Amino acid sequence: MSHPAIPAPSALQRREQVPRPTRLALIGAGRFGRFILDSASAVPEVRPVVVADTDAVHAAQLAADAGCRVATVEEALAATDVDAVVIATPPRTHAELAQAALRAGKDVFCEKPLAATPGDAAQTRALAESLGRVMVIDHVMRYNPLLRAIQTVQNHCGLKPIRFLFENDAADESLPRDHWFWDESASGGIFVEHGVHFFDAATMFVSDPATSVSAMTTSRAGWPAPDLVTATVMHGDCLATHTHSFTHAHRCERQLMRIDFGSAEARIAGWIPVEGVLDLHTDLAGESAVRALVASPAFVGLDPGRTGWHVDVQARDVTGDGDAVGRGTRFGASRRVTVTLSLGGEAAKQTVYAACVAAALRDLHDCRTEPGRQPLSGPRTAEAAVVLADCATRAASLGRTVAVPPADHSPAKEAS
């Protein structure tokens, strides 16, 4: 039986089958807004069209440099040729701008934190979900290929963290006393403005939700806000400690993330992770599994040529008879396997940072064009980071441990 020929699609139909780029309006023409637009230039799936800022001079300059038109914030939100709004303003403005963009029918790419307070974060998350809009929060750790690689090995090998640690000795040379960073009404303070990155990163590796937090802060004499803070968070039977200082010269910056799995340990350098080592005590079967994973297309595909990395696996015999036991868990430990990952070291930091922002922008586009797809960094995980940052701030102020409210509930009263 013959069938009528199916006509070939026309040129117009072929064009319609290919999703058009997501058209962006940037709100916030400061240094980081410029960095986002520079990062977007590597993402053909997005196309900046509008730049807006309350400072018309800065907006006009960045718009001219990026080949966009300049607009007021109100005009950007109402523009019919804008699909998504990028928010790169101080934290206290994030929730208001994000909610206005969502109500205007736009999807949203928001610099972290999602909001400066848990209440605003919950309202923004709920609005995005009720309207069915895509919202990506720029928690770049979730897009870092090195962290995702370690997370992949962890999941493949069934490793469970018993300790998470992050120490950040950051620079304050570009943060003069009158910078908005030190105005806690604008920034939310270090735990909110910066700590959310690492509260969120911990949840990449620690599956148990945070239940309580204790914290302390200090500052140089006469300074307007704390410049050195630390918080210890309970996640089930895992303790996570986060320390941040903005007290160093740029050339003296240093960061360390350490994840203790008992039978394994990850050590990661850079607040934008650029180098890492994962040491595992395992047996021959475990070594074979790790080698196969690291060589697999799925592992290599975590960084499909966008930053370029080097992975090395070494192994050696470990002296000792039989299995090892730690924290009541027995495991084979005849081989010590060391996986070394590098994205190019400190010299590659800005390249890797830009690649992570680009990956987050690509995620925004993919979630807009692929039904049912959820972002790696969405409003629920971002809200949880804001809640935890607020609890840490209050714990330091009160001088006692604060309970972390369960997800999707209003913040609980202080622990007695």
C-alpha positions in Angstrom: 0.0 0.0 0.0 1.5 3.3 -1.0 1.5 6.3 1.3 1.5 10.0 0.3 4.9 11.6 0.4 5.6 13.7 3.5 6.6 17.2 2.4 9.9 18.4 3.6 9.7 21.2 6.2 10.0 24.7 4.9 12.8 27.0 5.8 10.4 28.8 8.1 9.3 25.6 9.8 12.9 24.5 10.3 13.7 27.8 11.9 10.7 27.4 14.3 12.0 24.0 15.3 15.2 25.5 16.7 14.6 27.5 20.0 15.5 31.1 19.6 18.0 32.5 22.0 16.7 33.6 25.4 16.6 37.4 25.2 18.0 39.0 28.4 17.5 42.3 30.2 20.2 43.1 32.7 19.3 45.1 35.7 22.4 46.4 37.5 25.2 47.9 35.4 28.0 47.6 38.0 31.1 45.5 37.8 29.4 42.2 38.3 26.7 43.1 35.7 29.4 43.6 33.2 31.0 40.3 34.2 27.7 38.5 33.5 27.4 40.1 30.1 31.0 39.2 29.3 30.2 35.6 30.4 27.0 35.6 28.3 29.1 36.3 25.1 30.2 32.6 25.3 26.6 31.3 25.4 24.9 31.4 22.0 21.7 30.3 23.6 21.2 33.7 25.3 21.3 37.2 23.8 21.4 40.4 25.9 19.2 43.1 24.5 18.6 45.6 27.3 20.6 47.2 30.1 19.0 49.1 33.0 20.2 50.7 36.1 19.1 53.6 38.4 22.4 55.1 37.4 21.7 56.1 33.8 25.3 56.9 33.0 26.6 53.5 34.0 23.7 51.8 32.2 24.3 53.8 29.0 28.1 52.9 29.0 27.5 49.2 29.6 24.7 49.1 27.0 27.0 50.7 24.4 29.8 48.3 25.2 27.5 45.2 25.0 25.6 46.3 21.9 22.3 46.6 23.8 19.8 49.4 24.2 19.6 51.3 27.5 16.3 51.5 29.4 14.9 52.3 32.8 14.2 49.4 35.1 10.4 49.8 34.5 10.9 49.8 30.7 13.2 46.7 31.0 10.6 44.8 33.0 7.8 45.7 30.5 9.8 45.1 27.3 8.1 42.7 24.9 11.4 41.6 23.4 12.7 40.4 26.7 12.3 36.7 27.8 14.3 36.8 31.1 15.6 39.4 33.5 19.1 39.2 35.0 19.4 40.8 38.4 22.9 42.0 39.4 22.1 44.5 42.1 22.8 44.6 45.9 21.1 41.8 47.9 18.4 43.9 49.5 16.9 44.6 46.1 16.8 41.1 44.7 13.4 40.0 46.0 11.6 43.1 44.9 13.1 43.1 41.4 12.7 39.3 41.0 9.0 39.5 42.0 8.4 42.4 39.7 10.0 40.5 36.8 8.0 37.3 37.5 4.7 39.3 37.6 5.7 40.9 34.3 5.8 37.4 32.8 9.6 37.1 32.7 11.9 34.3 33.8 14.6 35.3 36.1 18.4 34.8 36.5 19.3 36.3 39.9 22.7 36.9 41.5 23.0 35.3 44.9 21.5 35.5 47.5 17.9 35.0 46.3 16.9 37.6 48.9 18.3 39.3 52.0 15.7 37.7 54.4 14.0 34.3 54.7 10.6 35.9 54.4 11.4 37.6 51.1 13.2 34.4 49.8 10.1 32.3 50.6 7.7 34.8 48.9 9.9 35.0 45.8 10.2 31.2 45.5 6.5 30.7 46.0 5.7 33.3 43.4 8.0 31.7 40.8 6.4 28.3 41.5 2.8 29.6 41.4 3.4 31.3 38.1 5.3 28.4 36.6 8.3 30.6 35.8 11.9 29.5 35.5 14.2 31.0 38.1 18.0 30.3 38.3 20.1 31.7 41.2 23.7 32.2 40.5 25.2 29.8 43.0 28.2 29.1 40.8 29.4 26.2 43.0 26.7 24.0 41.6 28.0 24.6 38.1 31.7 24.1 38.9 32.9 21.0 37.0 35.5 20.1 39.7 32.9 20.1 42.5 30.5 18.2 40.3 33.2 15.6 39.5 33.9 15.0 43.2 30.1 14.8 43.9 29.9 12.2 41.1 32.6 10.0 42.6 31.0 10.4 46.1 27.6 9.2 44.8 29.2 6.4 42.7 31.2 5.1 45.6 28.4 5.6 48.2 30.5 7.9 50.4 28.8 9.8 53.2 30.4 12.9 54.7 31.0 13.1 58.4 32.7 16.5 58.3 32.5 19.5 55.9 34.8 22.5 56.3 35.3 25.7 54.3 37.8 28.4 55.2 37.8 31.6 53.2 40.6 34.2 53.7 39.3 36.7 51.2 40.6 40.2 50.2 39.2 43.5 51.4 41.5 45.7 49.3 38.6 46.5 46.9 36.1 46.9 49.7 36.6 50.4 51.3 34.8 51.4 54.4 32.0 53.1 52.5 31.3 50.1 50.2 27.8 48.8 50.3 29.2 45.4 51.3 29.8 46.7 54.9 26.2 48.1 55.1 24.4 45.1 56.5 21.0 46.7 55.6 22.1 46.5 51.9 24.2 43.3 51.9 22.6 41.3 54.7 26.1 40.8 56.2 28.8 38.3 55.3 26.7 35.2 56.1 24.0 36.3 53.7 26.0 38.1 51.0 28.8 35.6 50.7 28.2 32.7 53.0 25.2 31.5 51.1 27.5 30.2 48.4 29.1 27.7 50.8 26.0 26.9 52.9 24.5 25.9 49.5 27.7 24.1 48.4 27.7 21.9 51.6 24.2 20.6 50.5 25.8 19.3 47.3 27.6 16.7 49.4 25.6 16.4 52.6 22.1 15.1 52.0 20.8 15.6 55.6 19.1 19.0 56.0 20.6 21.5 58.4 18.9 21.4 61.8 20.9 23.8 64.0 23.7 26.4 63.8 26.0 28.2 66.2 28.1 31.2 65.2 30.5 33.9 66.2 31.7 37.1 64.5 34.4 39.7 65.1 35.8 42.8 63.5 38.8 45.1 63.5 38.4 48.1 65.9 36.0 50.8 64.7 34.9 48.9 61.6 31.2 49.2 60.7 30.4 45.5 60.4 32.0 42.1 61.2 34.8 41.2 58.8 35.5 37.7 60.3 32.7 35.2 60.9 32.4 31.5 61.6 29.4 29.1 61.8 29.1 25.5 62.6 26.0 23.7 61.2 24.6 20.3 62.2 23.4 18.2 59.3 22.2 14.9 60.8 25.4 13.4 62.2 27.7 15.6 60.0 29.2 18.8 61.3 29.9 21.6 58.7 32.0 24.6 59.7 32.1 27.7 57.5 34.7 30.5 58.2 34.9 33.7 56.2 37.2 36.7 56.6 37.5 39.8 54.4 40.8 40.9 55.8 43.5 40.0 53.3 45.4 41.6 50.4 44.4 40.1 47.1 47.8 38.4 46.7 47.3 36.8 50.1 43.9 35.3 49.5 43.5 31.5 50.2 40.6 29.1 50.5 40.2 25.5 51.5 37.2 23.2 51.2 37.6 19.9 53.0 35.1 17.0 53.0 35.8 14.1 55.3 34.1 10.9 54.3 36.0 8.7 56.8 37.4 6.3 54.2 38.0 9.2 51.9 38.9 12.9 51.9 38.5 15.7 49.4 40.6 18.8 49.5 39.6 21.6 47.2 41.5 24.9 46.6 39.9 28.2 45.6 36.5 29.8 46.4 36.1 29.3 42.7 37.4 25.7 42.9 40.3 25.3 40.5 42.2 22.4 42.0 41.2 19.3 44.0 42.5 16.0 45.4 40.3 13.1 46.4 42.0 10.4 48.5 40.1 7.1 48.9 41.0 4.0 50.9 39.4 1.1 49.1 40.0 -2.3 47.6 40.9 -3.5 44.1 37.3 -3.6 43.1 36.8 0.0 44.3 39.9 1.1 42.5 38.6 -0.4 39.3 35.3 1.3 39.7 36.9 4.7 40.2 39.1 4.3 37.2 36.2 3.3 35.0 34.1 6.2 36.3 36.8 8.8 35.7 37.3 7.5 32.1 33.6 7.4 31.3 31.9 9.8 28.9 29.5 10.9 31.7 32.4 12.0 33.9 34.4 13.7 31.1 31.1 15.4 30.0 30.9 17.3 33.2 33.3 19.7 31.6 32.7 19.4 27.9 35.7 21.5 26.8 34.4 24.7 28.4 37.2 25.2 30.9 39.5 22.3 30.1 40.7 20.1 32.9 43.3 17.5 33.8 42.4 14.4 35.7 45.0 11.9 37.1 44.5 8.7 39.0 47.2 7.1 41.1 47.0 4.1 43.4 49.3 2.2 45.7 49.1 -0.7 48.2 48.4 0.1 51.8 50.0 -1.9 54.6 47.7 -3.5 57.2 45.8 -6.8 57.5 42.1 -7.1 56.5 39.5 -4.5 56.4 39.5 -1.2 58.2 36.8 0.1 60.6 35.9 3.8 61.2 32.9 5.2 63.0 31.5 1.7 63.1 31.7 1.1 59.3 33.8 -1.7 57.9 35.4 -1.1 54.5 38.1 -2.6 52.3 41.3 -0.5 52.5 44.0 -2.4 50.7 44.5 0.3 48.1 44.9 4.1 48.4 43.5 5.8 45.3 44.3 9.4 44.7 42.3 11.4 42.1 43.8 14.7 41.2 41.7 17.3 39.3 42.9 20.6 38.0 41.2 23.3 36.0 44.4 25.2 35.6 45.2 26.5 39.1 44.9 30.0 40.4 45.7 31.5 36.9 42.5 30.0 35.6 40.2 31.4 38.3 38.5 34.1 36.3 38.1 31.8 33.3 36.5 29.1 35.4 34.3 31.7 37.2 33.1 33.0 33.8 32.5 29.4 32.6 30.4 28.7 35.7 28.2 31.8 35.1 27.9 30.9 31.4 26.8 27.4 32.5 24.1 28.9 34.8 22.9 31.1 31.9 22.8 28.1 29.6 20.8 26.2 32.3 18.3 29.1 32.3 17.8 28.7 28.6 17.6 24.9 28.7 14.9 25.0 31.5 12.9 27.5 29.5 13.0 25.4 26.3 12.9 21.8 27.7 9.5 21.0 29.4 9.9 19.6 32.9 13.6 20.4 33.2 14.7 21.8 36.6 17.7 24.1 37.1 20.8 22.9 39.0 20.4 26.0 41.2 16.8 26.9 41.7 14.8 28.9 44.2 14.2 26.1 46.7 17.9 25.4 47.4 18.6 29.1 47.2 15.9 29.8 49.8 17.4 27.1 52.1 20.8 28.9 51.9 19.2 32.2 52.9 17.4 30.6 55.8 20.6 29.1 57.1 22.6 32.4 56.6 19.9 34.2 58.6 20.1 31.6 61.4 23.9 32.0 61.5 23.5 35.8 61.8 21.0 35.5 64.6 23.0 32.8 66.4 26.1 35.1 66.4 24.0 38.0 67.7 22.2 36.0 70.4 25.3 34.0 71.5 23.5 30.7 71.4 22.6 27.9 69.0 19.6 28.5 66.8 17.3 25.9 65.4 17.0 25.9 61.6 13.3 25.8 60.5 12.2 22.9 58.2 11.9 23.7 54.5 8.7 25.3 53.3 7.8 26.7 56.8 8.1 30.1 58.3 11.2 30.7 60.4 10.8 29.1 63.8 11.1 31.0 67.1 14.5 31.1 68.8 15.6 28.0 70.7 15.5 28.5 74.4 
